[in-house]
């Protein structure tokens, strides 16, 4: 194998695929990046068995010659060195030459690096996916949906299914659900698909979706998502991102969401976020994160946190409306801040069905996003 490639394109591809490399793998070949070069271009592959990423570099792009191919071939190079070396090379052209026993020479400017490559035949084959169940979604919308729900995935590996985001499709709507037993987040959107197309019990690791989010294009590109028996494939222009579906059945969380409220209030999102953020400073020091909210007759809110050693923060906040029974409620301020920071609305609606019942937060306009947090029982 022998070729010259523009460093900028090679480096970008390496950064994408290296997100699939795990330092914990017990399969030595998976610590490397597989490179395949033929007359169409260069394909880089990395995998940790749970996720696999392929990035393709074409021979030409926008009338610029990206690759000058002398001889096609394949090799697996140790990612730990390959990633860093390419990033630090001095010139804009990189020459890669692979000789007998996968001995690889990388040249750029005045630098020459020798790496011991591995046999690409030993590298696992990418999963084959039948493309009969798929949807398309704009990349910026997918990014937003991941951001608005991944905050509620569980970090406790004892219940692996809750470390994922549940995907369901019914009636032309795609819905994400995440729940860690203390909070819940759902986000829904319309998708252009066959009205009879349904999808149930597809859970994808929240960590994996956050990695995907980093390589989704910022511009409003359509992403094709293909669902198979135990894999999901995300297709971008030059990137294929495969991920395993989590084993198990996601619990039914629909019963947690009340259909009616005995208390409702509408408040300015930014003002509430800032008030809770200040109260969080003290509650964080106390390591409880507990903040209290008291509703008053004049439709104002009192937000407070107290620390036995440091003192007390008290905030007063006007509401746009406050109806129903006046409550005193305590909650985890970090969870509340996480929920408020992903609200895409200037005003939010908060619903309560009692002092010890779930708190429901929604944007004032649109019902496609919902955040739920459980209150705390406190004395006094």
N, C-alpha and C positions, 0 to 999 in steps of 0.2 A: 504494500500500500504506500502510495506517495502522492502528496498533494500540497498546495499552498492555499491558505484560507485567510480572509480578513479577520483580524483579531477581534474587532468589535462584535461581529456576528457570532464567532465561536464563543467568546466570553459570555454573551447574552444567553446563548443556548445552554452553556454549562451551568450558569446561575439558575436557570429554570429547572433543569433535570436534577441538580444536586439536592433539591428539596426532598427528593425521594430516597436519599441515602441515610441509612441509620448506622450509628457507631455500634449499636448493640447486636447487629446481625451475627448469626452463628455460621452463615454461609460465606466463606472468604470471597468468592467471586462477586458477591453483591456489594462489596466495599468499593467496587470499581465502576467506571462509566464505560458503557459499550459504545464503540464508534463503528458505524458501517458507512462505507463510501462507495457509490456507484455513479453511473453517468447522469443520474437525476439530481444528485446532491449528497449531503452528509446527514446521517441520522444519529443522534445521541440518545442513549437509553440509560435510565437508572431506576432501581427498584429496591424496596425493602420487603417485598412479598405482599404487604398490605396496600401500598400504593406504588404505581409504576408511572414514570413520565417519559415521554418521547418528544424530542424536539428536532425539527427538520430544518436544515439550512439549504436553500436552493442554490443551484450553480450561479444563477443571476437574480438580481433583485433591483427593480427600478433602473434597468439598463446599466447596472454596475455589475462587473464580474466579481462574484464573491469567492468562488472556488476555481482554482486552476488544477485540474485533475491529471496526474501522470499515470497512476495505476490504482485501480479500485481494490478494496479489501476490507478486513475487519480486525479489530483488536479491542481488548478491555484494558483500560489504564487505571491505576490506583487513584481514586478520586481525591484523596487527602492531599496529594502533591499536584495532580493535574489541575485542579480548580485554582490553587494558589499560583502555580507557575504561569498559567495562561494570563491571569489577571496582571501579573507583574512583568510580563515581557516588554522589551523596550520599543519594538517596531510595530507598524500596523499590519504587516504580513507575517503569518506563522506557517512555517513549513513542517509537515509531519511525515516522517518516513518510518515504515515498519519493515524490519528485515527478519531473518530466520529466528525461530524460537521467540517471536514477538518482541524482540529487542527494538525499542522505539527511540528515535532521535527527533527532538523538537528544536527547530532553529528559528531565531527571530533577531534581526539586527546582528549584533555582535555576540549574542547568547547562543549557546548550544547545550541542550540538556538531554541526558540519557535516562530513559525509564524502562524498567522491566515490565513488559505487558503480560497479559494472561490470555489464554485460549478462548476466543469468543464462542466456540462450539459448546463450552460448558455453561454459558450464560442461559438462564431460564427463558423459554419462549414467552412472548407476550400473550395474554389471554385472548382467545378468539371470541368475538362478541357478535351475535346475530343482531342486525340492525333493524329489528321489526317493531321495537317499542322505543320511541324517542320523542323528545319535545325540544323546542328551541326557545331560548330566553336571552334577552339582551344582557351583556356582561355586567353593565353597571347595576342593573336590577338584581342580578344574582348576587353580586358583591354586597348590596344593601341588605338583602334577605339573610345572608349568612351573618353579617354584622349584627343585625337586629335580633337574631335568635341564638347565636353561638354563646352569648354571655350566660345563658341559662343551662348549658350542658354540664353534666356532673363531671367532677375530676376524680371521683372515687372509682377505681378500677374493679371494686368488688361487685358492682352492677354494670358490666360493660355496655349493656344496651342503652343506659342513660348517659353514656359519654358521647352519644351520637345525636344527630338531628333527624327526626322522623320526617320523611317525605310522603305526602299523599296527593293523589290526583283524582278528582271526581268532578263531573259536570263542567269540564273546561277550567277548573281552578287548581292551582298548585299551592299546597300549604306546607309550611315548615313548622315543626313543633319541637321544643326542647324543654326539659324539666329536670331539675336536680333534687326534687322533693322539698325544696325551700322556696323555689320560684319557678315560674313557667313563662315561656315566650312563644307566641305564635305569629306568623306572618303569612299572608295569603296574596296571591296575584292571579289574574286571568292568564291562561296560556292558550295559544292557538293550536288546538289539537282536536282529534275526533271526539265528539261528546261522549262516546261510549268507552273511551280509553280511561281505565282506572288503574290506580297504583296504590298498594297497601303495604304496610310493614317493611318499607325500605328505610333502613337507618344507616346513616353515614357518619363516621367519626367527626366530631366537631373540630378536633385538631387538624384532621385531613382537609376539611372544608376551609379552615383558616389558611392552610398552606396553598390550597387552590386559589383562594381569594387574592393572594400575593402575585399570582402570575396571570390573573384574568386581565385582558386588555382594558385600559381606562376608557378608550373611545367606545362608542355604543355598538360593539360588534355582537353579532348573534352567535351564541354558544349552542351547539347541538349536544344534548344529553341523551345517551343511549343506555337503556336499562336491560341487563341480562339477569340470569338466575342468581348469581352471587357477586356480580361485578357491575359497576357503573362506569361509563366512559364519557368524559367531557372532551368535546372536539373543538379546538380553537384553530385559527388559520394554519399555524405551523407547529402546534403542540397537541399531543394526545395525553390525557391525564386519566389513568385507570385507578379505580379504588375498589377495595373489597367492601361488600355490604356486611354490616355487623350481624352476628348470629343472635337469635332470640326474638321474642315478640315484645314490641314496645307497649307499655301499659296504657290503658284507656284513660286519658287525662281530661276528657270532655266534661266529666262530672264535677271537676274542680271549679269550672267557670259558671258563676251564678247567672241566671237569666234575668233577674230583676234585682234592684238595689234599694236598701232602705235609706241610704244617704248618698248624695252625689254632689260633687263640686267641680267647678271649672276654674282653672288657675293658669297664670302665665308660666309657660314651661321654663324659660330662662331664669325668672325670679325665684321659682321654687327650687330649681337646680342649685342656684348660687346660695340660697339660704341653707339648704341641706348640706351643701359642700362645707360651709363654715361650721355647722354643727358637727359634721363628720370629723373635723380636726380634733375635737376633744374626745368624741366617742371612740376614735381610732386609738388614741393614747390609752384609753381605758381597756382596749382590746375587746370591747363588747360590740362596738359599732351601733349601739342602740340610740335611737333618736325618737323623741316623743312629739306627737302632733295632737294639738287640742283645738277643737272647733268652738267658736264663740258665737253668741247670739247676734252680734253685729256683722256676721258673715266674714269675719277675719279668722286667720289661723295663727296659732302660736306654735312655733317649732323650737324645741329645746333639747340640749344634751347636757348632762352634768357629769363631772368627774370629781370624785371625792377629794383628790389631791390638787387638781389644777384649777377648778372653778366651774363656771357655767356659761353656756352660750344660749341666748334667747333671741328669737327672731319673730317679728310680727309681719304677716303677709295678707294683703287684700285678695279676695277671690272675685271672679266675675259673677259667680252664682254659687249658692250653697243651699241645698234643699234636703229635707228629711231630718232624722234624729241626729243631734249633736253628739259626737263621739270623742273619746280620748283613746289614742291608739299608739302603740310603740312598734318600731320596725327596724330592720337592719338597714342602716343608712347607706352602706356600700351597695347593697342590692338595689335600693331605690335610685341611687345615682347612676348605676349601670343602666337601669331601665329608662331613666329620664334622658340620658345622653344619646340614646338611639331613636328618640321620638322625632319624627320629621314634621312637627307642627308647632306653631307659636303658642297655641293653647292646648292644654290637655284636660281630659275628663277623668276624674278618679271616682270609682264606685266602691261602696262598702255595704256589706250585709250584716254588720255587727262588729263589735270591738275585737273579737277573736276569729273573725272570718277573713278569707283572702281579700287582699287589696287589689283592685283591677285598675290598670292604667291604660288609657287609650288616647290617640290623637283626637282632638276635637273634630277635625275634618277626616272622614274616612274611617271605616271599621276594619281595615285590612291588617292592622297591627294591634297586638294585645300583649301586655306584660302583667304578670300576676306575682305578687310576693306575699308570703305568709307573715302575719304580725307576730310580735313577741308578747308573752304574758309577763308583766312586770308587777312588782308590788308598788302600791301607791299610785 
